[in-house]
């Protein structure tokens, strides 16, 4: 289903100069946000292939071809941050415990993260993106959305722009990236995973309907394992199945998210590429080498977490925008819970009450504790470095 991005239709070629005069600006200027109602959007989702592991293999070629993971130590309950494709053949994946990964692949090489090195590579990649458009929305160090609707490079072809970007990343950064090209963010992100590694996939506007109809429901943005399982129990295996449901049915089963499901299963996603992403939360967490056996032990561990949280909030300049406090707990059986309440300031007594509420839900030893705040998006002040601390728990 590979295809090149279509050029402007004859209608658009005739209409662009007139639309530019109406708007009082050059609509082909890549530094100008085009009106999505006047021009069909061209969205690229770029995603580096096994980013941390790729940087390590670049810097040490002897690692190439060997199963490699980047993450925490097995004897300290570390988890895998990412792994290369040789490791993935053993069923290893990100967020898996390092101990389990080594059981699956005893010859696995595990390296600690070298974040400074990864940030340098990320900065180089981001600079390449911005050669084509200012509309770049980073999602993490190694992936981003680009809106190239008005780009002049490569004759305005999003497919050729993606190819050129990927080639430049390979030549200047020394790693590979994959890309998805589509009319919206939802489909572009799915497409970027279609021909990994070191590939790209295009979903043209005329192919959106058929492409989305065949997608499994768990590919929908915001659908996790629990929601996907519920959809399948109700008889919806694919997006095509889901289209038979009325909006009322979807809302009855999934509340407000039902409205979103109705749009996504038809390939509709009106979200714009936003260069400045709003923070939703600031948090810290700790996975303990030895389980915290009871509530008193958890209470004893909480002050250190709150001290780290306070420092992180100060760095993110989020202290004036707090609208929620929460405590996250993962028990020794890997079940987790989050206790939260409204609040506008850090209050140690409230965090202790939330900890007690969360702990009593299972009353088991605890392997992970987290504490955080929700942020009022309308008032939040953006900090270009704060993305390292943003995490919705």
Secondary structure, 3 states (H helix, E strand, C coil): CCCCCCCCCHHHHHHHHHHHHHHCCCCCCCCCCCCCCCCCCCEEEEEECCHHHHHHHHHCHHHCCCCEEEECCHHHCCEEEEECHHHHCCCCCCCCEHHHHHHHCCCCEEECCCHHHHHHHHHHHHHHHCCCCCCEEEEECCEEEEECCCCCHHHHCHHHHHHHHHHHHHHHCCCCEEEEEECCHHHHHHHHCCCCCCCEEECCHHHHHHHHHCCEHHHCCCCCHHHHHHHHHCCCCEHHHHCCCCHHHHHHHHCCHHHHHHHHCCCCCCCCCCCCCCCCEEEEEEEEEEEECCHHHHHHHHHHHHHHHHHHHHHHCCHHHEEEEEEEEEECCCCEEEEEEECCCCCHHHHHHHHHHHHHCCCCCEEEEEEEEEECCCCCCCCCCHHHHECCC
